[in-house]
Amino acid sequence: MARAASVLTVVLVGFVAGALGYLAGGGFLAVGPPAPPAFAGAPPSFAEIVERVNSAVVHVDVIEDARSGAHGEFGDGPPLGLPRRGEGSGFIVDSEGYILTNHHLVPGPARVRVRLADKRELVARRVGSDASTDLALLKVEARGLPAVPLGDSDRLRVGDWVCAIGNPLEFDHTVTVGVVSSKGRKIFNESFDSYIQTDAAINPGSSGGPLVNLRGEAVGISAAISSEAEGIGFAIPSNVARAVLVQLREEGRVRRAFLGVQLHELDPDLAAMMGLSEVRGALVVDVPAGEAAAVAGLRPWDVITEVAGEPIANGDELIQTISALPPGHEVRLSLLRDGEALTVSARLGERIGDPAPEPDLVRPAASTPAEGDALGLVVGNLGARTRAELGLPPNRVGVVIRSILGVDPGTDDLEEGDLVVSVNRRATPDVTTYREVLSSLRRGQSAWLYVHRPVPAGSFLTRVEVERAR
């Protein structure tokens, strides 16, 4: 569908560790408007609401992919890599441990850990993700958690007060207040975008946090900011999230029906040229062969006015209505063709373009071998070639770290190529002994690692929490 190009540059607000610059233009945090005034039915501030909601907002820590390690590659082991770390926000939507966040924070296979408001850190698995709406669903193994109810974003009015809660730039549980500046904004995906625009300050790291109304309901999910101005942030409407969450929880992905037409926006001049009495409906300009629309007999210049008896105002409404239906569904379309009203029936196909989830994404993270051992490490024996390359003396023994896959803060001190000499003062001269030591540890127990770093030479201690028992 032809549209006017947007001149607004926006930035997704997941925060990648190490990129500490402010992504919103200007280099400083935007200040929100004054607190909402007291008026009938509304509190004088968001304080009580924040007290209720804050406990359900979480910090999301992500490790994915790998790049060249500090000590190069070892001839007797797999290539080394340094993980890419990212941070953002999320909020609990179900007391059983389901957490809503953004797809762009966890777009692919990754190790994910969340920090709750009570400072507990839990390993999370990605249940499912949807690129089209930038939503993802995580799951932690915990029960009885506080949750934020989803509100009705359709009831929001421009000018309504809202507050955003998130973890910008690692400042956990930051609260900013503003108003709904606009609704239905399109900034990435012309077919599915319907963002809420707000001037509540959203900054790097806020991504995935809730946008909350005066009832304490999440009416949006923070997702993006303008890089060209202050006070322009965007959130995904809660009603979009509600529909997506059901499929993510049940299937791990979103399946959408597809009609198979190319559309163009009607305007008064075009409608007059076509002899239409009103500017309403979705104008078909192309019907690719083999798609559901072609099989149903649709033609260029048809104007679709209803789907299953429900009026269609424009092309966006047609796409959203069709996409909400299951693939394979047979639907009745009302249309105008050269001024004549017709009805056709179409059996909908399935929309392609959203990547299917990786098979291991729906398994609990704790059972994924690629995550390494109970400390989130992949280690190997110290071979002769590696010893020579690192210039280690014969009396220096330990297991060499091949990959760092865990997300416990203690692993931040480690590098690929480090030697784990002992764990909790028990020597680990080889992989067999190392695994025996780890097998005696309990989940949640602290493991003190005595580590030798070959380059530059030095030794240190670091504490790593046991992610799971082996």
C-alpha positions as CSV (number, residue, x, y, z in Angstrom):
1,M,0.0,0.0,0.0
2,A,1.5,3.4,-1.0
3,R,2.0,5.7,1.9
4,A,3.7,9.0,2.7
5,A,7.2,8.4,4.1
6,S,7.8,9.3,7.7
7,V,10.6,11.7,8.5
8,L,10.7,10.8,12.1
9,T,13.7,8.7,13.2
10,V,13.1,6.4,16.1
11,V,15.3,4.2,18.2
12,L,14.4,0.9,19.9
13,V,15.1,1.4,23.6
14,G,16.7,-1.9,24.6
15,F,20.0,-1.0,26.1
16,V,23.2,-2.8,25.0
17,A,25.8,-3.0,27.7
18,G,28.8,-0.8,26.9
19,A,26.8,1.6,24.8
20,L,26.4,4.2,27.5
21,G,25.6,7.1,25.3
22,Y,22.1,8.5,25.5
23,L,20.2,7.4,22.4
24,A,17.7,10.1,22.6
25,G,19.1,13.2,20.9
26,G,20.4,15.9,23.2
27,G,22.5,13.8,25.6
28,F,20.4,14.3,28.7
29,L,17.3,12.7,30.2
30,A,14.0,14.4,29.2
31,V,11.9,15.8,32.0
32,G,8.2,14.9,32.0
33,P,5.4,17.3,32.6
34,P,4.2,18.3,36.1
35,A,2.3,15.7,38.1
36,P,-1.4,15.3,37.2
37,P,-3.7,17.7,39.1
38,A,-6.3,16.3,41.5
39,F,-9.6,16.0,39.8
40,A,-12.7,13.9,40.4
41,G,-11.9,10.2,40.3
42,A,-8.1,10.6,40.0
43,P,-5.4,10.6,42.6
44,P,-3.2,13.8,43.1
45,S,-0.1,11.7,42.1
46,F,0.9,8.2,40.8
47,A,2.5,7.3,44.1
48,E,-0.1,4.7,45.2
49,I,-0.3,3.3,41.8
50,V,3.4,2.9,41.5
51,E,3.6,1.2,44.9
52,R,1.2,-1.5,43.5
53,V,2.8,-1.9,40.1
54,N,6.5,-1.5,40.8
55,S,6.8,-5.0,42.4
56,A,5.8,-6.6,39.1
57,V,8.4,-4.7,36.9
58,V,11.6,-6.7,36.2
59,H,15.0,-6.0,34.9
60,V,15.9,-8.2,31.8
61,D,19.5,-9.2,31.1
62,V,20.2,-10.9,27.8
63,I,23.3,-12.6,26.3
64,E,23.3,-13.7,22.7
65,D,25.8,-14.5,19.9
66,A,29.5,-14.3,20.3
67,R,32.5,-12.4,18.8
68,S,36.2,-12.9,18.9
69,G,37.7,-13.5,22.3
70,A,40.5,-11.6,24.1
71,H,42.9,-14.5,23.9
72,G,42.3,-15.5,20.3
73,E,41.5,-19.1,19.3
74,F,43.0,-22.2,20.8
75,G,44.2,-25.1,18.5
76,D,42.9,-27.8,20.9
77,G,39.5,-26.3,21.5
78,P,36.5,-24.6,19.8
79,P,36.7,-21.0,18.7
80,L,36.3,-18.5,21.6
81,G,33.8,-15.7,21.7
82,L,32.7,-12.9,23.8
83,P,28.9,-12.7,24.4
84,R,26.8,-9.7,23.4
85,R,25.0,-8.4,26.4
86,G,21.8,-6.3,26.4
87,E,19.5,-5.0,29.1
88,G,15.9,-3.8,29.2
89,S,12.7,-4.1,31.1
90,G,9.6,-6.3,31.4
91,F,6.6,-6.8,33.6
92,I,4.9,-9.9,35.1
93,V,1.5,-10.5,33.5
94,D,0.7,-13.8,35.3
95,S,1.5,-14.9,38.8
96,E,2.8,-18.2,37.4
97,G,5.9,-16.4,36.1
98,Y,5.0,-15.1,32.6
99,I,6.7,-11.8,31.7
100,L,5.9,-9.5,28.8
101,T,8.8,-7.7,27.1
102,N,9.9,-6.6,23.6
103,H,10.9,-8.8,20.8
104,H,13.9,-6.6,19.9
105,L,15.4,-7.4,23.3
106,V,15.3,-11.2,22.7
107,P,15.1,-11.6,18.9
108,G,16.8,-15.0,18.8
109,P,18.3,-17.8,20.8
110,A,19.8,-16.2,24.0
111,R,20.5,-16.7,27.6
112,V,18.0,-14.5,29.6
113,R,17.9,-13.7,33.2
114,V,15.5,-11.4,35.1
115,R,15.9,-9.5,38.3
116,L,12.7,-9.1,40.3
117,A,11.9,-6.1,42.5
118,D,12.8,-8.2,45.6
119,K,16.4,-8.6,44.1
120,R,15.9,-12.3,43.2
121,E,17.6,-13.2,39.9
122,L,16.0,-16.0,37.9
123,V,16.9,-17.7,34.7
124,A,14.1,-17.1,32.1
125,R,13.2,-18.9,28.9
126,R,11.7,-17.3,25.8
127,V,8.2,-18.8,25.4
128,G,7.6,-17.0,22.1
129,S,8.2,-13.9,20.2
130,D,6.5,-11.8,17.5
131,A,8.5,-9.5,15.3
132,S,5.5,-7.8,13.7
133,T,4.3,-6.4,17.0
134,D,7.7,-6.3,18.8
135,L,6.4,-8.4,21.7
136,A,8.0,-11.4,23.4
137,L,6.9,-13.6,26.3
138,L,9.3,-14.9,28.9
139,K,8.8,-17.5,31.7
140,V,10.5,-17.9,35.0
141,E,10.1,-20.8,37.4
142,A,8.3,-19.1,40.2
143,R,4.8,-18.9,41.6
144,G,2.7,-16.3,43.5
145,L,4.4,-13.4,41.8
146,P,2.8,-9.9,41.7
147,A,1.3,-9.2,38.3
148,V,0.2,-6.1,36.4
149,P,-3.3,-6.3,34.8
150,L,-3.7,-5.4,31.2
151,G,-6.1,-2.5,30.6
152,D,-8.1,-1.5,27.6
153,S,-5.9,0.7,25.4
154,D,-8.9,1.5,23.2
155,R,-10.3,3.6,26.0
156,L,-7.3,5.8,26.2
157,R,-7.9,9.4,25.0
158,V,-5.3,11.9,23.9
159,G,-4.4,13.9,26.9
160,D,-4.9,11.1,29.5
161,W,-2.3,10.8,32.1
162,V,0.1,7.8,32.1
163,C,3.3,6.8,33.7
164,A,6.1,4.7,32.4
165,I,8.1,2.3,34.7
166,G,11.4,0.7,33.6
167,N,15.1,0.4,34.0
168,P,16.7,3.2,31.9
169,L,20.5,3.1,31.9
170,E,20.5,0.6,34.7
171,F,18.5,2.9,37.0
172,D,16.1,0.2,38.2
173,H,12.4,1.1,38.7
174,T,12.5,4.6,37.3
175,V,9.1,6.2,37.1
176,T,8.2,9.0,34.6
177,V,4.9,10.7,34.1
178,G,3.3,12.2,31.0
179,V,0.2,12.2,28.8
180,V,-1.0,10.3,25.8
181,S,0.2,12.5,23.0
182,S,-1.4,10.6,20.1
183,K,-2.7,7.1,19.2
184,G,-2.3,4.9,16.1
185,R,1.2,6.0,15.2
186,K,3.1,4.1,12.5
187,I,6.8,4.0,12.8
188,F,8.1,0.6,11.7
189,N,5.5,-1.8,10.3
190,E,2.9,-0.1,8.2
191,S,0.6,-3.1,8.4
192,F,0.6,-3.7,12.1
193,D,1.8,-0.6,13.9
194,S,-0.6,1.3,16.1
195,Y,1.7,2.9,18.7
196,I,0.7,5.1,21.6
197,Q,2.8,8.2,21.6
198,T,3.6,9.7,25.0
199,D,5.7,12.4,26.4
200,A,6.4,10.3,29.5
201,A,10.2,10.0,29.4
202,I,11.4,6.7,27.9
203,N,15.1,6.1,27.7
204,P,17.5,3.2,26.7
205,G,16.8,0.3,29.0
206,S,13.1,1.2,29.5
207,S,12.1,-1.0,26.6
208,G,9.5,-3.6,27.6
209,G,8.4,-1.8,30.7
210,P,4.7,-1.0,31.3
211,L,2.9,2.3,30.4
212,V,0.3,2.5,33.2
213,N,-3.0,4.4,33.5
214,L,-4.6,6.0,36.5
215,R,-6.3,2.6,37.3
216,G,-2.9,0.9,37.7
217,E,-3.4,-1.1,34.5
218,A,-0.8,-1.6,31.8
219,V,-2.2,0.1,28.7
220,G,1.0,0.0,26.8
221,I,4.5,-1.6,26.5
222,S,7.4,0.9,26.1
223,A,9.2,0.2,22.8
224,A,10.9,3.2,21.1
225,I,11.9,6.8,21.3
226,S,12.6,9.6,18.8
227,S,16.3,10.2,18.3
228,E,15.6,13.7,17.0
229,A,13.5,15.2,19.8
230,E,12.7,15.0,23.5
231,G,9.4,13.9,24.9
232,I,8.4,11.6,22.0
233,G,8.2,8.0,23.1
234,F,6.1,5.1,21.8
235,A,4.4,2.2,23.4
236,I,2.6,-0.9,22.0
237,P,-1.1,-0.8,22.9
238,S,-2.2,-3.4,25.5
239,N,-5.0,-4.6,23.3
240,V,-2.5,-5.5,20.6
241,A,-0.5,-7.4,23.3
242,R,-3.5,-9.2,24.7
243,A,-4.3,-10.9,21.4
244,V,-0.7,-11.8,20.8
245,L,0.0,-13.2,24.3
246,V,-2.6,-15.9,23.9
247,Q,-0.8,-17.4,20.8
248,L,2.6,-16.9,22.2
249,R,1.7,-18.8,25.3
250,E,0.0,-21.6,23.5
251,E,2.1,-21.9,20.3
252,G,5.3,-19.9,20.8
253,R,4.5,-17.8,17.8
254,V,1.7,-15.8,16.1
255,R,-0.1,-17.3,13.1
256,R,-1.9,-14.7,11.0
257,A,-4.3,-15.2,8.1
258,F,-3.4,-13.7,4.7
259,L,-5.7,-12.5,1.9
260,G,-3.1,-11.8,-0.7
261,V,-3.8,-8.3,-2.1
262,Q,-1.9,-5.1,-2.6
263,L,-3.8,-2.1,-1.4
264,H,-3.8,1.6,-1.9
265,E,-5.2,4.3,0.3
266,L,-8.4,5.9,-0.9
267,D,-8.5,9.7,-0.9
268,P,-11.3,12.1,-2.1
269,D,-9.7,12.6,-5.6
270,L,-9.3,8.9,-6.2
271,A,-12.8,8.1,-4.9
272,A,-14.2,10.8,-7.2
273,M,-12.3,9.4,-10.2
274,M,-13.8,5.9,-9.4
275,G,-17.3,7.3,-9.0
276,L,-17.5,6.3,-5.3
277,S,-20.1,8.1,-3.2
278,E,-17.8,8.1,-0.1
279,V,-14.2,7.6,0.8
280,R,-14.4,4.3,2.6
281,G,-13.1,0.9,2.1
282,A,-9.8,-0.8,1.0
283,L,-8.8,-0.3,-2.6
284,V,-7.3,-3.4,-4.3
285,V,-4.6,-2.5,-6.8
286,D,-3.0,-5.9,-7.4
287,V,-4.0,-9.6,-6.9
288,P,-1.0,-12.0,-7.1
289,A,-1.8,-15.3,-8.7
290,G,-2.4,-18.2,-6.4
291,E,-3.2,-16.2,-3.3
292,A,-6.6,-16.5,-1.5
293,A,-7.9,-13.3,-3.1
294,A,-7.1,-14.5,-6.6
295,V,-8.8,-17.8,-6.0
296,A,-11.8,-16.0,-4.6
297,G,-12.0,-13.9,-7.8
298,L,-11.0,-10.4,-6.5
299,R,-9.7,-8.0,-9.2
300,P,-7.7,-4.8,-9.3
301,W,-9.9,-1.7,-8.6
302,D,-12.2,-3.7,-6.3
303,V,-13.0,-1.8,-3.1
304,I,-13.5,-4.1,0.0
305,T,-16.1,-2.6,2.2
306,E,-16.9,-5.4,4.7
307,V,-15.4,-8.5,6.2
308,A,-17.9,-11.0,7.6
309,G,-20.5,-8.2,7.8
310,E,-18.2,-5.8,9.7
311,P,-17.5,-2.4,8.0
312,I,-14.0,-1.8,6.7
313,A,-12.9,1.9,6.8
314,N,-9.5,1.6,5.1
315,G,-6.6,-0.7,4.1
316,D,-5.1,-0.8,7.6
317,E,-8.4,-2.0,9.1
318,L,-8.7,-4.7,6.4
319,I,-5.2,-6.0,7.2
320,Q,-5.8,-6.0,11.0
321,T,-9.2,-7.7,10.6
322,I,-7.9,-10.4,8.3
323,S,-4.7,-10.9,10.4
324,A,-6.8,-11.5,13.5
325,L,-8.4,-14.6,11.9
326,P,-6.8,-18.0,11.8
327,P,-5.2,-19.3,8.6
328,G,-7.6,-21.5,6.7
329,H,-10.7,-19.6,7.8
330,E,-13.3,-19.0,5.2
331,V,-14.5,-15.4,5.2
332,R,-17.2,-13.4,3.4
333,L,-16.1,-10.2,1.7
334,S,-18.4,-7.4,0.6
335,L,-17.0,-5.2,-2.1
336,L,-17.8,-2.6,-4.8
337,R,-16.7,-3.4,-8.4
338,D,-17.4,-0.6,-10.9
339,G,-20.2,0.7,-8.7
340,E,-21.9,-2.7,-8.3
341,A,-22.1,-4.4,-4.8
342,L,-20.8,-8.0,-4.7
343,T,-20.1,-10.6,-2.1
344,V,-17.3,-13.3,-2.5
345,S,-16.0,-16.0,-0.2
346,A,-12.3,-16.4,0.4
347,R,-10.4,-19.2,2.2
348,L,-7.5,-17.4,3.9
349,G,-3.9,-18.4,3.6
350,E,-1.2,-17.9,6.2
351,R,0.9,-14.8,6.3
352,I,4.6,-15.4,5.9
353,G,7.5,-13.1,6.9
354,D,7.6,-13.6,10.7
355,P,10.3,-16.2,11.5
356,A,9.2,-19.3,13.2
357,P,10.8,-19.9,16.6
358,E,13.9,-22.0,17.0
359,P,13.0,-25.4,18.3
360,D,14.9,-25.0,21.5
361,L,13.2,-21.7,22.4
362,V,10.2,-23.4,23.9
363,R,12.2,-25.7,26.2
364,P,13.2,-24.5,29.7
365,A,16.5,-22.8,29.5
366,A,17.8,-25.0,32.3
367,S,17.7,-28.0,30.0
368,T,19.4,-26.5,27.0
369,P,23.0,-27.9,26.6
370,A,24.2,-24.8,24.8
371,E,23.9,-22.9,28.0
372,G,26.9,-24.6,29.4
373,D,27.3,-26.0,32.9
374,A,25.8,-25.1,36.3
375,L,27.8,-21.9,36.4
376,G,27.0,-21.0,32.8
377,L,30.4,-21.9,31.5
378,V,31.8,-24.2,28.8
379,V,35.2,-25.5,29.9
380,G,37.8,-27.8,28.4
381,N,41.0,-29.5,29.5
382,L,44.2,-27.5,29.3
383,G,46.0,-29.1,26.4
384,A,49.7,-28.9,25.6
385,R,49.1,-26.6,22.6
386,T,47.0,-24.2,24.7
387,R,49.5,-24.2,27.5
388,A,52.3,-23.3,25.1
389,E,50.2,-20.5,23.4
390,L,49.4,-19.0,26.8
391,G,52.9,-19.4,28.1
392,L,51.8,-21.2,31.3
393,P,54.3,-22.9,33.5
394,P,54.0,-26.7,34.1
395,N,52.8,-26.3,37.7
396,R,49.8,-24.1,36.7
397,V,46.8,-26.4,36.2
398,G,43.1,-25.9,35.8
399,V,40.3,-26.0,33.2
400,V,40.2,-23.4,30.5
401,I,37.1,-21.4,29.9
402,R,35.9,-21.8,26.2
403,S,32.7,-19.8,26.4
404,I,30.8,-17.7,29.0
405,L,27.1,-18.3,28.5
406,G,25.7,-17.6,32.0
407,V,24.2,-14.3,33.0
408,D,25.1,-14.2,36.7
409,P,26.9,-10.9,37.5
410,G,29.9,-12.9,38.7
411,T,30.6,-14.1,35.1
412,D,31.2,-10.5,34.1
413,D,34.7,-10.8,35.6
414,L,35.6,-13.8,33.5
415,E,37.1,-14.0,30.0
416,E,37.5,-16.8,27.5
417,G,40.9,-18.3,28.1
418,D,40.9,-17.9,31.9
419,L,41.8,-20.9,34.0
420,V,39.5,-22.1,36.7
421,V,42.0,-23.4,39.3
422,S,39.6,-24.3,42.0
423,V,35.9,-24.0,43.0
424,N,35.1,-23.4,46.6
425,R,38.7,-24.2,47.4
426,R,38.5,-27.6,45.7
427,A,41.1,-28.0,43.0
428,T,39.8,-28.5,39.4
429,P,42.9,-29.7,37.4
430,D,40.8,-31.4,34.7
431,V,37.2,-31.4,33.4
432,T,36.3,-34.7,35.2
433,T,37.2,-33.3,38.6
434,Y,35.6,-29.9,37.8
435,R,32.3,-31.6,37.0
436,E,32.5,-33.7,40.2
437,V,32.9,-30.5,42.2
438,L,29.9,-28.8,40.4
439,S,27.8,-31.9,40.9
440,S,28.0,-31.4,44.7
441,L,26.6,-27.8,44.5
442,R,23.0,-26.8,44.9
443,R,21.0,-24.5,42.8
444,G,21.3,-20.9,44.2
445,Q,24.5,-21.7,46.1
446,S,27.5,-19.4,45.7
447,A,30.5,-20.9,44.0
448,W,33.8,-19.1,44.6
449,L,36.1,-19.5,41.6
450,Y,39.8,-19.1,41.9
451,V,40.8,-17.9,38.5
452,H,44.2,-17.4,36.8
453,R,44.3,-15.1,33.8
454,P,47.3,-15.8,31.5
455,V,47.3,-12.4,29.7
456,P,48.0,-10.2,31.5
457,A,49.2,-12.7,34.1
458,G,47.3,-12.5,37.4
459,S,44.8,-14.4,39.6
460,F,41.6,-13.4,41.3
461,L,38.4,-14.7,43.0
462,T,34.9,-14.3,41.7
463,R,31.6,-15.5,43.0
464,V,29.1,-17.1,40.6
465,E,25.7,-18.3,41.6
466,V,24.8,-21.9,40.7
467,E,22.1,-21.6,38.0
468,R,21.1,-25.2,38.3
469,A,22.3,-28.5,39.8
470,R,24.0,-31.1,37.6
